[in-house]
Structure formats: C-alpha cells, structure tokens
Amino acid sequence: MHEHELAARAPRRLAAGGLLWASLIQMLVVNNVFVLPRATNQNLVREIISALGITRCGRIEGFRFCSPWHEAADVAWIVGGACLFLGAVLNAALFPPGRIRNAAFATLAVSGLGLTSTGLNPYNVRPTVHLLSAGTCFFFGAAGVLLLGTLLRRAGRPYWGTLGIVCGVTSLVCAVLTGVRPDPGAQGAVERAAAWPSVLWIIGSGAVIAFSAGRDLRAGRAREPAARSGGRPG
C-alpha cells in the first residue's frame, strides 16, 4: 500500500487524525522549552518526567525538585492524551479491519487515556494513580507503535514500519527498566528513552498521514469541476 493509497479510504477523517497525532509535539515543546528550564535542579538525566507536573516543591525520587510551571506540564499531558486517543480512533481508517489493526489502534487509544490521567493526577497528589497511568501510557503506547509498525511493513512501507518496530521495542525495553528502578541518577534518562521514541514516531506518522490525506483531498477537489463540466450536455 503506497502513501496515496493510505489516504484514499477516508481523507477527511485521516487528515483530522493525522493532525491530532502531529500535535503531540506540543508536549515536548511545553515540557522541555518552557517547564523544565524554570524548574529547580533541572536535569534530563536525573529527574523523572513526572517531576515536571508536581504541584508543590518537595523530594522526588530522592532529589529535591520544584516545578513552578507545573500547570503547563499537566495540561500538556491532558491535551496530548486526548489527541492520542482521538487520533487512534480516526486513523484506524488507514487499514481494513483485522486483529492486528484493531489491537494496534486500541492499545494506542488506551495509551492516550493513560497519558490524560497522568496530567489529571499529579505525582505528589495521587502517586499510585499517577504511576499506574504513566505505566499504562508507556507500555500500551510502545505496544501500539510496535503493532502499527508491523502493519506498515506488511502494507508496503518497510522503512517507516521498521522504524516503528525499533521505536516500539526500544520504548518497551526502557519501560521495563523504568519499572525495575535503575540507578536514581539515571532515572530521568531511562524514562525519556521509554517515552520519546514512540512519541516521536507517532508525531512523524501523524504528519505523514495528514500530508497524504490533505493531498488526496486537494486532488479530489481538483477533479470535481472537471467531472461536472464533462457531464454537461453539449
């Protein structure tokens, strides 16, 4: 299945779904450009991602941390989760129904729900709920990317599909490492290695889907006048 064929099924739906996934870039921008530089003890390697959303200054994983812009981080996760969930629902139109297709988009949708829940339940307010939500986001997101990469390989997109499989496996392995609590001095780096590969691949996939669907919509509009004029009686 080539790029233009991916968008041919439901271009308006896919254009919306692709844009929703591409919009996940806002989480990386908000957290790393605006929130992190204003936090105390800022360190991508040491501090866990959840520290950015804590509502009060305190000790996080053995380190004292304060995030004055925590509202921005939490809102970014809430909105990002909603976009991931809705994008999974819409982008399922990429492929005909099947077990792998259903599993891929269902796991990505569940990951979106987990991501939204992390923002609604800051680490220092409801730690158990936050950790369960973050784990759901990490593991289901990685599994969804792995499955979707497999689908794309079968659909004739071997390079992007293989990249998805690599990103999914990387995220899964690092999510497991995060769960077994590695050296606290590297906890932030391991968490980001669990989150970023899958998120970046989803963002890129969303951009490709939106571009392909938009091109198909433009081509359809260009054909409409010609079809109308060709159908007029002479």
Secondary structure by P-SEA (a helix, b strand, c coil): ccccccccccaaaaaaaaaaaaacaaaaaaacccccccccccccccccccccccccccccccbbbbbcaaaaaaaaaaaaaaaaaaaaaaacccccccaaaaaaaaaaaaaaaaaaaaaaccccccaaaaaaaaaaaaaaaaaaaaaaaaaaaaacaaaaaaaaaaaaaaaaaaaaaaaacccccaaaaaaaaaccaaaaaaaaaaaaaaaaaaaaaaaaaaaaaaaaaaaccc
